Each structure stands twice: as structure tokens, then as C-alpha cells.
Amino acid sequence: MATQAVNVSIAKNGLRDRVGSILAGLSAGLNDYMTRRSRIDQVQKLDAKSDAELAALGLKREEIPRYVFRDMFYL
């Protein structure tokens, strides 16, 4: 009996760990998606500006993605 209780306890902890790992992965994926989505919105807003407006910000049109993602990519 004692061995059986220990095995059940280990099985529950194993399942809990697996479910926790799956939920952590989903949470990380959702966080990454939301971060990318907000940056895509920023790219679109900058792209909608005229070349003169971008120049006032010190940007060229081809530099927009590098500017928006500058903390993620060291370019």
C-alpha cells in the first residue's frame, strides 16, 4: 500500500510538472506574439509617415525595421 501511494504521488507531480511546462510555453509564446504585434503596429505607423517626417525623426524609410527592433537585433 505505501508503495502504491508513493507511485500515485509521483505520477501526480509528474503530470503537474508537464502541465505547468505546457502552460509556461504557451504563456511565453503569447507574450512573444503580443510584443511582435505591437512592434508591427509601430512599423506601420512609421511607414505611414512622409519621407520629410521620417527625416525630422532622423530616419530613412529603409531603416524603420532596424529602428523598431533595435533592442532585439544588434544591427
mmCIF file of the N, C-alpha and C atoms, coordinates in Angstrom:
data_MODEL
# 
_entry.id   MODEL 
# 
loop_
_atom_site.group_PDB 
_atom_site.id 
_atom_site.type_symbol 
_atom_site.label_atom_id 
_atom_site.label_alt_id 
_atom_site.label_comp_id 
_atom_site.label_asym_id 
_atom_site.label_entity_id 
_atom_site.label_seq_id 
_atom_site.pdbx_PDB_ins_code 
_atom_site.Cartn_x 
_atom_site.Cartn_y 
_atom_site.Cartn_z 
_atom_site.occupancy 
_atom_site.B_iso_or_equiv 
_atom_site.pdbx_formal_charge 
_atom_site.auth_seq_id 
_atom_site.auth_comp_id 
_atom_site.auth_asym_id 
_atom_site.auth_atom_id 
_atom_site.pdbx_PDB_model_num 
ATOM 1   N N  . MET A 1 1  ? 0.806  -1.198 0.000   1.00 0.00 ? 1  MET A N  1 
ATOM 2   C CA . MET A 1 1  ? 0.000  0.000  0.000   1.00 0.00 ? 1  MET A CA 1 
ATOM 3   C C  . MET A 1 1  ? 0.849  1.264  0.000   1.00 0.00 ? 1  MET A C  1 
ATOM 4   N N  . ALA A 1 2  ? 1.849  1.329  0.840   1.00 0.00 ? 2  ALA A N  1 
ATOM 5   C CA . ALA A 1 2  ? 2.675  2.531  0.914   1.00 0.00 ? 2  ALA A CA 1 
ATOM 6   C C  . ALA A 1 2  ? 3.364  2.790  -0.424  1.00 0.00 ? 2  ALA A C  1 
ATOM 7   N N  . THR A 1 3  ? 3.836  1.716  -1.067  1.00 0.00 ? 3  THR A N  1 
ATOM 8   C CA . THR A 1 3  ? 4.499  1.884  -2.363  1.00 0.00 ? 3  THR A CA 1 
ATOM 9   C C  . THR A 1 3  ? 3.522  2.432  -3.383  1.00 0.00 ? 3  THR A C  1 
ATOM 10  N N  . GLN A 1 4  ? 2.310  1.948  -3.345  1.00 0.00 ? 4  GLN A N  1 
ATOM 11  C CA . GLN A 1 4  ? 1.300  2.412  -4.284  1.00 0.00 ? 4  GLN A CA 1 
ATOM 12  C C  . GLN A 1 4  ? 1.004  3.904  -4.074  1.00 0.00 ? 4  GLN A C  1 
ATOM 13  N N  . ALA A 1 5  ? 0.898  4.347  -2.863  1.00 0.00 ? 5  ALA A N  1 
ATOM 14  C CA . ALA A 1 5  ? 0.632  5.749  -2.574  1.00 0.00 ? 5  ALA A CA 1 
ATOM 15  C C  . ALA A 1 5  ? 1.785  6.625  -3.057  1.00 0.00 ? 5  ALA A C  1 
ATOM 16  N N  . VAL A 1 6  ? 3.000  6.156  -2.888  1.00 0.00 ? 6  VAL A N  1 
ATOM 17  C CA . VAL A 1 6  ? 4.169  6.915  -3.335  1.00 0.00 ? 6  VAL A CA 1 
ATOM 18  C C  . VAL A 1 6  ? 4.161  7.010  -4.855  1.00 0.00 ? 6  VAL A C  1 
ATOM 19  N N  . ASN A 1 7  ? 3.830  5.934  -5.554  1.00 0.00 ? 7  ASN A N  1 
ATOM 20  C CA . ASN A 1 7  ? 3.794  5.952  -7.003  1.00 0.00 ? 7  ASN A CA 1 
ATOM 21  C C  . ASN A 1 7  ? 2.717  6.896  -7.519  1.00 0.00 ? 7  ASN A C  1 
ATOM 22  N N  . VAL A 1 8  ? 1.575  6.910  -6.879  1.00 0.00 ? 8  VAL A N  1 
ATOM 23  C CA . VAL A 1 8  ? 0.500  7.804  -7.289  1.00 0.00 ? 8  VAL A CA 1 
ATOM 24  C C  . VAL A 1 8  ? 0.935  9.248  -7.074  1.00 0.00 ? 8  VAL A C  1 
ATOM 25  N N  . SER A 1 9  ? 1.576  9.526  -5.968  1.00 0.00 ? 9  SER A N  1 
ATOM 26  C CA . SER A 1 9  ? 2.044  10.861 -5.661  1.00 0.00 ? 9  SER A CA 1 
ATOM 27  C C  . SER A 1 9  ? 3.062  11.328 -6.708  1.00 0.00 ? 9  SER A C  1 
ATOM 28  N N  . ILE A 1 10 ? 3.975  10.461 -7.094  1.00 0.00 ? 10 ILE A N  1 
ATOM 29  C CA . ILE A 1 10 ? 4.979  10.805 -8.101  1.00 0.00 ? 10 ILE A CA 1 
ATOM 30  C C  . ILE A 1 10 ? 4.306  11.049 -9.445  1.00 0.00 ? 10 ILE A C  1 
ATOM 31  N N  . ALA A 1 11 ? 3.326  10.218 -9.785  1.00 0.00 ? 11 ALA A N  1 
ATOM 32  C CA . ALA A 1 11 ? 2.624  10.383 -11.055 1.00 0.00 ? 11 ALA A CA 1 
ATOM 33  C C  . ALA A 1 11 ? 1.893  11.726 -11.094 1.00 0.00 ? 11 ALA A C  1 
ATOM 34  N N  . LYS A 1 12 ? 1.258  12.119 -9.993  1.00 0.00 ? 12 LYS A N  1 
ATOM 35  C CA . LYS A 1 12 ? 0.560  13.402 -9.957  1.00 0.00 ? 12 LYS A CA 1 
ATOM 36  C C  . LYS A 1 12 ? 1.542  14.557 -10.117 1.00 0.00 ? 12 LYS A C  1 
ATOM 37  N N  . ASN A 1 13 ? 2.680  14.472 -9.436  1.00 0.00 ? 13 ASN A N  1 
ATOM 38  C CA . ASN A 1 13 ? 3.675  15.536 -9.559  1.00 0.00 ? 13 ASN A CA 1 
ATOM 39  C C  . ASN A 1 13 ? 4.230  15.596 -10.977 1.00 0.00 ? 13 ASN A C  1 
ATOM 40  N N  . GLY A 1 14 ? 4.431  14.443 -11.608 1.00 0.00 ? 14 GLY A N  1 
ATOM 41  C CA . GLY A 1 14 ? 4.923  14.422 -12.981 1.00 0.00 ? 14 GLY A CA 1 
ATOM 42  C C  . GLY A 1 14 ? 3.931  15.074 -13.921 1.00 0.00 ? 14 GLY A C  1 
ATOM 43  N N  . LEU A 1 15 ? 2.659  14.763 -13.748 1.00 0.00 ? 15 LEU A N  1 
ATOM 44  C CA . LEU A 1 15 ? 1.613  15.360 -14.577 1.00 0.00 ? 15 LEU A CA 1 
ATOM 45  C C  . LEU A 1 15 ? 1.539  16.869 -14.323 1.00 0.00 ? 15 LEU A C  1 
ATOM 46  N N  . ARG A 1 16 ? 1.614  17.252 -13.073 1.00 0.00 ? 16 ARG A N  1 
ATOM 47  C CA . ARG A 1 16 ? 1.571  18.673 -12.727 1.00 0.00 ? 16 ARG A CA 1 
ATOM 48  C C  . ARG A 1 16 ? 2.743  19.414 -13.373 1.00 0.00 ? 16 ARG A C  1 
ATOM 49  N N  . ASP A 1 17 ? 3.916  18.817 -13.346 1.00 0.00 ? 17 ASP A N  1 
ATOM 50  C CA . ASP A 1 17 ? 5.093  19.434 -13.960 1.00 0.00 ? 17 ASP A CA 1 
ATOM 51  C C  . ASP A 1 17 ? 4.918  19.566 -15.468 1.00 0.00 ? 17 ASP A C  1 
ATOM 52  N N  . ARG A 1 18 ? 4.388  18.533 -16.108 1.00 0.00 ? 18 ARG A N  1 
ATOM 53  C CA . ARG A 1 18 ? 4.180  18.586 -17.558 1.00 0.00 ? 18 ARG A CA 1 
ATOM 54  C C  . ARG A 1 18 ? 3.153  19.642 -17.939 1.00 0.00 ? 18 ARG A C  1 
ATOM 55  N N  . VAL A 1 19 ? 2.040  19.688 -17.200 1.00 0.00 ? 19 VAL A N  1 
ATOM 56  C CA . VAL A 1 19 ? 1.013  20.687 -17.481 1.00 0.00 ? 19 VAL A CA 1 
ATOM 57  C C  . VAL A 1 19 ? 1.576  22.084 -17.233 1.00 0.00 ? 19 VAL A C  1 
ATOM 58  N N  . GLY A 1 20 ? 2.329  22.246 -16.155 1.00 0.00 ? 20 GLY A N  1 
ATOM 59  C CA . GLY A 1 20 ? 2.954  23.534 -15.863 1.00 0.00 ? 20 GLY A CA 1 
ATOM 60  C C  . GLY A 1 20 ? 3.919  23.950 -16.953 1.00 0.00 ? 20 GLY A C  1 
ATOM 61  N N  . SER A 1 21 ? 4.667  22.984 -17.474 1.00 0.00 ? 21 SER A N  1 
ATOM 62  C CA . SER A 1 21 ? 5.613  23.266 -18.553 1.00 0.00 ? 21 SER A CA 1 
ATOM 63  C C  . SER A 1 21 ? 4.880  23.687 -19.829 1.00 0.00 ? 21 SER A C  1 
ATOM 64  N N  . ILE A 1 22 ? 3.787  23.009 -20.129 1.00 0.00 ? 22 ILE A N  1 
ATOM 65  C CA . ILE A 1 22 ? 2.991  23.362 -21.316 1.00 0.00 ? 22 ILE A CA 1 
ATOM 66  C C  . ILE A 1 22 ? 2.417  24.765 -21.166 1.00 0.00 ? 22 ILE A C  1 
ATOM 67  N N  . LEU A 1 23 ? 1.864  25.065 -19.994 1.00 0.00 ? 23 LEU A N  1 
ATOM 68  C CA . LEU A 1 23 ? 1.280  26.389 -19.767 1.00 0.00 ? 23 LEU A CA 1 
ATOM 69  C C  . LEU A 1 23 ? 2.349  27.480 -19.809 1.00 0.00 ? 23 LEU A C  1 
ATOM 70  N N  . ALA A 1 24 ? 3.528  27.195 -19.288 1.00 0.00 ? 24 ALA A N  1 
ATOM 71  C CA . ALA A 1 24 ? 4.622  28.170 -19.337 1.00 0.00 ? 24 ALA A CA 1 
ATOM 72  C C  . ALA A 1 24 ? 5.029  28.435 -20.781 1.00 0.00 ? 24 ALA A C  1 
ATOM 73  N N  . GLY A 1 25 ? 5.083  27.388 -21.601 1.00 0.00 ? 25 GLY A N  1 
ATOM 74  C CA . GLY A 1 25 ? 5.420  27.548 -23.011 1.00 0.00 ? 25 GLY A CA 1 
ATOM 75  C C  . GLY A 1 25 ? 4.375  28.369 -23.751 1.00 0.00 ? 25 GLY A C  1 
ATOM 76  N N  . LEU A 1 26 ? 3.102  28.093 -23.479 1.00 0.00 ? 26 LEU A N  1 
ATOM 77  C CA . LEU A 1 26 ? 2.025  28.869 -24.111 1.00 0.00 ? 26 LEU A CA 1 
ATOM 78  C C  . LEU A 1 26 ? 2.083  30.332 -23.689 1.00 0.00 ? 26 LEU A C  1 
ATOM 79  N N  . SER A 1 27 ? 2.348  30.559 -22.420 1.00 0.00 ? 27 SER A N  1 
ATOM 80  C CA . SER A 1 27 ? 2.450  31.926 -21.917 1.00 0.00 ? 27 SER A CA 1 
ATOM 81  C C  . SER A 1 27 ? 3.599  32.676 -22.574 1.00 0.00 ? 27 SER A C  1 
ATOM 82  N N  . ALA A 1 28 ? 4.742  32.028 -22.700 1.00 0.00 ? 28 ALA A N  1 
ATOM 83  C CA . ALA A 1 28 ? 5.898  32.663 -23.349 1.00 0.00 ? 28 ALA A CA 1 
ATOM 84  C C  . ALA A 1 28 ? 5.590  32.960 -24.817 1.00 0.00 ? 28 ALA A C  1 
ATOM 85  N N  . GLY A 1 29 ? 4.938  32.031 -25.489 1.00 0.00 ? 29 GLY A N  1 
ATOM 86  C CA . GLY A 1 29 ? 4.575  32.237 -26.885 1.00 0.00 ? 29 GLY A CA 1 
ATOM 87  C C  . GLY A 1 29 ? 3.603  33.388 -27.059 1.00 0.00 ? 29 GLY A C  1 
ATOM 88  N N  . LEU A 1 30 ? 2.628  33.485 -26.186 1.00 0.00 ? 30 LEU A N  1 
ATOM 89  C CA . LEU A 1 30 ? 1.657  34.569 -26.245 1.00 0.00 ? 30 LEU A CA 1 
ATOM 90  C C  . LEU A 1 30 ? 2.341  35.907 -25.979 1.00 0.00 ? 30 LEU A C  1 
ATOM 91  N N  . ASN A 1 31 ? 3.234  35.927 -25.022 1.00 0.00 ? 31 ASN A N  1 
ATOM 92  C CA . ASN A 1 31 ? 3.976  37.152 -24.722 1.00 0.00 ? 31 ASN A CA 1 
ATOM 93  C C  . ASN A 1 31 ? 4.806  37.591 -25.930 1.00 0.00 ? 31 ASN A C  1 
ATOM 94  N N  . ASP A 1 32 ? 5.492  36.657 -26.571 1.00 0.00 ? 32 ASP A N  1 
ATOM 95  C CA . ASP A 1 32 ? 6.274  36.976 -27.769 1.00 0.00 ? 32 ASP A CA 1 
ATOM 96  C C  . ASP A 1 32 ? 5.383  37.506 -28.884 1.00 0.00 ? 32 ASP A C  1 
ATOM 97  N N  . TYR A 1 33 ? 4.233  36.873 -29.075 1.00 0.00 ? 33 TYR A N  1 
ATOM 98  C CA . TYR A 1 33 ? 3.303  37.318 -30.114 1.00 0.00 ? 33 TYR A CA 1 
ATOM 99  C C  . TYR A 1 33 ? 2.841  38.746 -29.854 1.00 0.00 ? 33 TYR A C  1 
ATOM 100 N N  . MET A 1 34 ? 2.456  39.042 -28.621 1.00 0.00 ? 34 MET A N  1 
ATOM 101 C CA . MET A 1 34 ? 1.962  40.374 -28.296 1.00 0.00 ? 34 MET A CA 1 
ATOM 102 C C  . MET A 1 34 ? 3.061  41.424 -28.476 1.00 0.00 ? 34 MET A C  1 
ATOM 103 N N  . THR A 1 35 ? 4.271  41.079 -28.131 1.00 0.00 ? 35 THR A N  1 
ATOM 104 C CA . THR A 1 35 ? 5.394  42.004 -28.317 1.00 0.00 ? 35 THR A CA 1 
ATOM 105 C C  . THR A 1 35 ? 5.611  42.280 -29.793 1.00 0.00 ? 35 THR A C  1 
ATOM 106 N N  . ARG A 1 36 ? 5.633  41.218 -30.606 1.00 0.00 ? 36 ARG A N  1 
ATOM 107 C CA . ARG A 1 36 ? 5.818  41.404 -32.055 1.00 0.00 ? 36 ARG A CA 1 
ATOM 108 C C  . ARG A 1 36 ? 4.674  42.193 -32.649 1.00 0.00 ? 36 ARG A C  1 
ATOM 109 N N  . ARG A 1 37 ? 3.462  41.909 -32.229 1.00 0.00 ? 37 ARG A N  1 
ATOM 110 C CA . ARG A 1 37 ? 2.290  42.590 -32.784 1.00 0.00 ? 37 ARG A CA 1 
ATOM 111 C C  . ARG A 1 37 ? 2.359  44.090 -32.522 1.00 0.00 ? 37 ARG A C  1 
ATOM 112 N N  . SER A 1 38 ? 2.728  44.475 -31.322 1.00 0.00 ? 38 SER A N  1 
ATOM 113 C CA . SER A 1 38 ? 2.791  45.900 -31.012 1.00 0.00 ? 38 SER A CA 1 
ATOM 114 C C  . SER A 1 38 ? 3.906  46.571 -31.814 1.00 0.00 ? 38 SER A C  1 
ATOM 115 N N  . ARG A 1 39 ? 4.973  45.849 -32.091 1.00 0.00 ? 39 ARG A N  1 
ATOM 116 C CA . ARG A 1 39 ? 6.060  46.422 -32.875 1.00 0.00 ? 39 ARG A CA 1 
ATOM 117 C C  . ARG A 1 39 ? 5.668  46.532 -34.349 1.00 0.00 ? 39 ARG A C  1 
ATOM 118 N N  . ILE A 1 40 ? 4.891  45.598 -34.826 1.00 0.00 ? 40 ILE A N  1 
ATOM 119 C CA . ILE A 1 40 ? 4.416  45.687 -36.216 1.00 0.00 ? 40 ILE A CA 1 
ATOM 120 C C  . ILE A 1 40 ? 3.543  46.918 -36.368 1.00 0.00 ? 40 ILE A C  1 
ATOM 121 N N  . ASP A 1 41 ? 2.719  47.204 -35.364 1.00 0.00 ? 41 ASP A N  1 
ATOM 122 C CA . ASP A 1 41 ? 1.901  48.423 -35.390 1.00 0.00 ? 41 ASP A CA 1 
ATOM 123 C C  . ASP A 1 41 ? 2.797  49.656 -35.455 1.00 0.00 ? 41 ASP A C  1 
ATOM 124 N N  . GLN A 1 42 ? 3.897  49.641 -34.702 1.00 0.00 ? 42 GLN A N  1 
ATOM 125 C CA . GLN A 1 42 ? 4.827  50.769 -34.709 1.00 0.00 ? 42 GLN A CA 1 
ATOM 126 C C  . GLN A 1 42 ? 5.479  50.931 -36.087 1.00 0.00 ? 42 GLN A C  1 
ATOM 127 N N  . VAL A 1 43 ? 5.851  49.810 -36.708 1.00 0.00 ? 43 VAL A N  1 
ATOM 128 C CA . VAL A 1 43 ? 6.422  49.859 -38.057 1.00 0.00 ? 43 VAL A CA 1 
ATOM 129 C C  . VAL A 1 43 ? 5.408  50.470 -39.026 1.00 0.00 ? 43 VAL A C  1 
ATOM 130 N N  . GLN A 1 44 ? 4.166  50.049 -38.947 1.00 0.00 ? 44 GLN A N  1 
ATOM 131 C CA . GLN A 1 44 ? 3.136  50.570 -39.846 1.00 0.00 ? 44 GLN A CA 1 
ATOM 132 C C  . GLN A 1 44 ? 2.903  52.064 -39.642 1.00 0.00 ? 44 GLN A C  1 
ATOM 133 N N  . LYS A 1 45 ? 2.922  52.515 -38.393 1.00 0.00 ? 45 LYS A N  1 
ATOM 134 C CA . LYS A 1 45 ? 2.731  53.945 -38.120 1.00 0.00 ? 45 LYS A CA 1 
ATOM 135 C C  . LYS A 1 45 ? 3.881  54.759 -38.691 1.00 0.00 ? 45 LYS A C  1 
ATOM 136 N N  . LEU A 1 46 ? 5.107  54.270 -38.517 1.00 0.00 ? 46 LEU A N  1 
ATOM 137 C CA . LEU A 1 46 ? 6.254  54.994 -39.062 1.00 0.00 ? 46 LEU A CA 1 
ATOM 138 C C  . LEU A 1 46 ? 6.240  54.964 -40.593 1.00 0.00 ? 46 LEU A C  1 
ATOM 139 N N  . ASP A 1 47 ? 5.840  53.831 -41.159 1.00 0.00 ? 47 ASP A N  1 
ATOM 140 C CA . ASP A 1 47 ? 5.814  53.703 -42.612 1.00 0.00 ? 47 ASP A CA 1 
ATOM 141 C C  . ASP A 1 47 ? 4.771  54.629 -43.242 1.00 0.00 ? 47 ASP A C  1 
ATOM 142 N N  . ALA A 1 48 ? 3.742  54.959 -42.489 1.00 0.00 ? 48 ALA A N  1 
ATOM 143 C CA . ALA A 1 48 ? 2.690  55.847 -43.000 1.00 0.00 ? 48 ALA A CA 1 
ATOM 144 C C  . ALA A 1 48 ? 3.151  57.301 -43.055 1.00 0.00 ? 48 ALA A C  1 
ATOM 145 N N  . LYS A 1 49 ? 4.241  57.623 -42.376 1.00 0.00 ? 49 LYS A N  1 
ATOM 146 C CA . LYS A 1 49 ? 4.748  58.994 -42.375 1.00 0.00 ? 49 LYS A CA 1 
ATOM 147 C C  . LYS A 1 49 ? 5.414  59.312 -43.715 1.00 0.00 ? 49 LYS A C  1 
ATOM 148 N N  . SER A 1 50 ? 5.471  60.584 -44.025 1.00 0.00 ? 50 SER A N  1 
ATOM 149 C CA . SER A 1 50 ? 6.148  61.007 -45.252 1.00 0.00 ? 50 SER A CA 1 
ATOM 150 C C  . SER A 1 50 ? 7.659  60.929 -45.046 1.00 0.00 ? 50 SER A C  1 
ATOM 151 N N  . ASP A 1 51 ? 8.387  61.017 -46.148 1.00 0.00 ? 51 ASP A N  1 
ATOM 152 C CA . ASP A 1 51 ? 9.846  60.991 -46.057 1.00 0.00 ? 51 ASP A CA 1 
ATOM 153 C C  . ASP A 1 51 ? 10.359 62.194 -45.263 1.00 0.00 ? 51 ASP A C  1 
ATOM 154 N N  . ALA A 1 52 ? 9.703  63.332 -45.396 1.00 0.00 ? 52 ALA A N  1 
ATOM 155 C CA . ALA A 1 52 ? 10.105 64.531 -44.657 1.00 0.00 ? 52 ALA A CA 1 
ATOM 156 C C  . ALA A 1 52 ? 9.904  64.334 -43.146 1.00 0.00 ? 52 ALA A C  1 
ATOM 157 N N  . GLU A 1 53 ? 8.773  63.713 -42.775 1.00 0.00 ? 53 GLU A N  1 
ATOM 158 C CA . GLU A 1 53 ? 8.523  63.451 -41.356 1.00 0.00 ? 53 GLU A CA 1 
ATOM 159 C C  . GLU A 1 53 ? 9.539  62.470 -40.791 1.00 0.00 ? 53 GLU A C  1 
ATOM 160 N N  . LEU A 1 54 ? 9.867  61.456 -41.592 1.00 0.00 ? 54 LEU A N  1 
ATOM 161 C CA . LEU A 1 54 ? 10.878 60.490 -41.142 1.00 0.00 ? 54 LEU A CA 1 
ATOM 162 C C  . LEU A 1 54 ? 12.237 61.168 -41.004 1.00 0.00 ? 54 LEU A C  1 
ATOM 163 N N  . ALA A 1 55 ? 12.569 62.044 -41.939 1.00 0.00 ? 55 ALA A N  1 
ATOM 164 C CA . ALA A 1 55 ? 13.844 62.767 -41.877 1.00 0.00 ? 55 ALA A CA 1 
ATOM 165 C C  . ALA A 1 55 ? 13.909 63.628 -40.615 1.00 0.00 ? 55 ALA A C  1 
ATOM 166 N N  . ALA A 1 56 ? 12.786 64.210 -40.224 1.00 0.00 ? 56 ALA A N  1 
ATOM 167 C CA . ALA A 1 56 ? 12.745 65.012 -38.995 1.00 0.00 ? 56 ALA A CA 1 
ATOM 168 C C  . ALA A 1 56 ? 13.026 64.149 -37.767 1.00 0.00 ? 56 ALA A C  1 
ATOM 169 N N  . LEU A 1 57 ? 12.688 62.868 -37.859 1.00 0.00 ? 57 LEU A N  1 
ATOM 170 C CA . LEU A 1 57 ? 12.972 61.921 -36.772 1.00 0.00 ? 57 LEU A CA 1 
ATOM 171 C C  . LEU A 1 57 ? 14.372 61.327 -36.889 1.00 0.00 ? 57 LEU A C  1 
ATOM 172 N N  . GLY A 1 58 ? 15.062 61.667 -37.981 1.00 0.00 ? 58 GLY A N  1 
ATOM 173 C CA . GLY A 1 58 ? 16.404 61.132 -38.199 1.00 0.00 ? 58 GLY A CA 1 
ATOM 174 C C  . GLY A 1 58 ? 16.399 59.734 -38.782 1.00 0.00 ? 58 GLY A C  1 
ATOM 175 N N  . LEU A 1 59 ? 15.328 59.390 -39.487 1.00 0.00 ? 59 LEU A N  1 
ATOM 176 C CA . LEU A 1 59 ? 15.192 58.052 -40.057 1.00 0.00 ? 59 LEU A CA 1 
ATOM 177 C C  . LEU A 1 59 ? 15.023 58.107 -41.563 1.00 0.00 ? 59 LEU A C  1 
ATOM 178 N N  . LYS A 1 60 ? 15.451 57.036 -42.198 1.00 0.00 ? 60 LYS A N  1 
ATOM 179 C CA . LYS A 1 60 ? 15.134 56.800 -43.605 1.00 0.00 ? 60 LYS A CA 1 
ATOM 180 C C  . LYS A 1 60 ? 14.152 55.640 -43.627 1.00 0.00 ? 60 LYS A C  1 
ATOM 181 N N  . ARG A 1 61 ? 13.350 55.562 -44.669 1.00 0.00 ? 61 ARG A N  1 
ATOM 182 C CA . ARG A 1 61 ? 12.317 54.527 -44.752 1.00 0.00 ? 61 ARG A CA 1 
ATOM 183 C C  . ARG A 1 61 ? 12.892 53.114 -44.588 1.00 0.00 ? 61 ARG A C  1 
ATOM 184 N N  . GLU A 1 62 ? 14.040 52.851 -45.186 1.00 0.00 ? 62 GLU A N  1 
ATOM 185 C CA . GLU A 1 62 ? 14.623 51.506 -45.109 1.00 0.00 ? 62 GLU A CA 1 
ATOM 186 C C  . GLU A 1 62 ? 15.184 51.181 -43.723 1.00 0.00 ? 62 GLU A C  1 
ATOM 187 N N  . GLU A 1 63 ? 15.292 52.173 -42.855 1.00 0.00 ? 63 GLU A N  1 
ATOM 188 C CA . GLU A 1 63 ? 15.812 51.961 -41.501 1.00 0.00 ? 63 GLU A CA 1 
ATOM 189 C C  . GLU A 1 63 ? 14.717 51.680 -40.473 1.00 0.00 ? 63 GLU A C  1 
ATOM 190 N N  . ILE A 1 64 ? 13.455 51.757 -40.885 1.00 0.00 ? 64 ILE A N  1 
ATOM 191 C CA . ILE A 1 64 ? 12.345 51.604 -39.932 1.00 0.00 ? 64 ILE A CA 1 
ATOM 192 C C  . ILE A 1 64 ? 12.390 50.266 -39.196 1.00 0.00 ? 64 ILE A C  1 
ATOM 193 N N  . PRO A 1 65 ? 12.489 49.114 -39.874 1.00 0.00 ? 65 PRO A N  1 
ATOM 194 C CA . PRO A 1 65 ? 12.503 47.858 -39.123 1.00 0.00 ? 65 PRO A CA 1 
ATOM 195 C C  . PRO A 1 65 ? 13.676 47.773 -38.139 1.00 0.00 ? 65 PRO A C  1 
ATOM 196 N N  . ARG A 1 66 ? 14.842 48.212 -38.575 1.00 0.00 ? 66 ARG A N  1 
ATOM 197 C CA . ARG A 1 66 ? 16.013 48.176 -37.697 1.00 0.00 ? 66 ARG A CA 1 
ATOM 198 C C  . ARG A 1 66 ? 15.795 49.081 -36.482 1.00 0.00 ? 66 ARG A C  1 
ATOM 199 N N  . TYR A 1 67 ? 15.174 50.233 -36.696 1.00 0.00 ? 67 TYR A N  1 
ATOM 200 C CA . TYR A 1 67 ? 14.902 51.164 -35.600 1.00 0.00 ? 67 TYR A CA 1 
ATOM 201 C C  . TYR A 1 67 ? 13.904 50.561 -34.601 1.00 0.00 ? 67 TYR A C  1 
ATOM 202 N N  . VAL A 1 68 ? 12.829 49.981 -35.101 1.00 0.00 ? 68 VAL A N  1 
ATOM 203 C CA . VAL A 1 68 ? 11.776 49.446 -34.225 1.00 0.00 ? 68 VAL A CA 1 
ATOM 204 C C  . VAL A 1 68 ? 12.281 48.232 -33.437 1.00 0.00 ? 68 VAL A C  1 
ATOM 205 N N  . PHE A 1 69 ? 13.064 47.375 -34.066 1.00 0.00 ? 69 PHE A N  1 
ATOM 206 C CA . PHE A 1 69 ? 13.542 46.154 -33.415 1.00 0.00 ? 69 PHE A CA 1 
ATOM 207 C C  . PHE A 1 69 ? 14.975 46.294 -32.906 1.00 0.00 ? 69 PHE A C  1 
ATOM 208 N N  . ARG A 1 70 ? 15.440 47.514 -32.680 1.00 0.00 ? 70 ARG A N  1 
ATOM 209 C CA . ARG A 1 70 ? 16.846 47.748 -32.341 1.00 0.00 ? 70 ARG A CA 1 
ATOM 210 C C  . ARG A 1 70 ? 17.277 47.052 -31.040 1.00 0.00 ? 70 ARG A C  1 
ATOM 211 N N  . ASP A 1 71 ? 16.370 46.856 -30.101 1.00 0.00 ? 71 ASP A N  1 
ATOM 212 C CA . ASP A 1 71 ? 16.751 46.196 -28.850 1.00 0.00 ? 71 ASP A CA 1 
ATOM 213 C C  . ASP A 1 71 ? 16.776 44.677 -28.976 1.00 0.00 ? 71 ASP A C  1 
ATOM 214 N N  . MET A 1 72 ? 16.220 44.137 -30.061 1.00 0.00 ? 72 MET A N  1 
ATOM 215 C CA . MET A 1 72 ? 16.208 42.689 -30.253 1.00 0.00 ? 72 MET A CA 1 
ATOM 216 C C  . MET A 1 72 ? 17.329 42.223 -31.160 1.00 0.00 ? 72 MET A C  1 
ATOM 217 N N  . PHE A 1 73 ? 17.701 43.071 -32.113 1.00 0.00 ? 73 PHE A N  1 
ATOM 218 C CA . PHE A 1 73 ? 18.726 42.728 -33.073 1.00 0.00 ? 73 PHE A CA 1 
ATOM 219 C C  . PHE A 1 73 ? 19.819 43.783 -33.001 1.00 0.00 ? 73 PHE A C  1 
ATOM 220 N N  . TYR A 1 74 ? 21.018 43.326 -32.873 1.00 0.00 ? 74 TYR A N  1 
ATOM 221 C CA . TYR A 1 74 ? 22.131 44.259 -32.774 1.00 0.00 ? 74 TYR A CA 1 
ATOM 222 C C  . TYR A 1 74 ? 22.723 44.484 -34.153 1.00 0.00 ? 74 TYR A C  1 
ATOM 223 N N  . LEU A 1 75 ? 22.049 45.313 -34.945 1.00 0.00 ? 75 LEU A N  1 
ATOM 224 C CA . LEU A 1 75 ? 22.466 45.599 -36.328 1.00 0.00 ? 75 LEU A CA 1 
ATOM 225 C C  . LEU A 1 75 ? 23.068 46.985 -36.410 1.00 0.00 ? 75 LEU A C  1 
# 
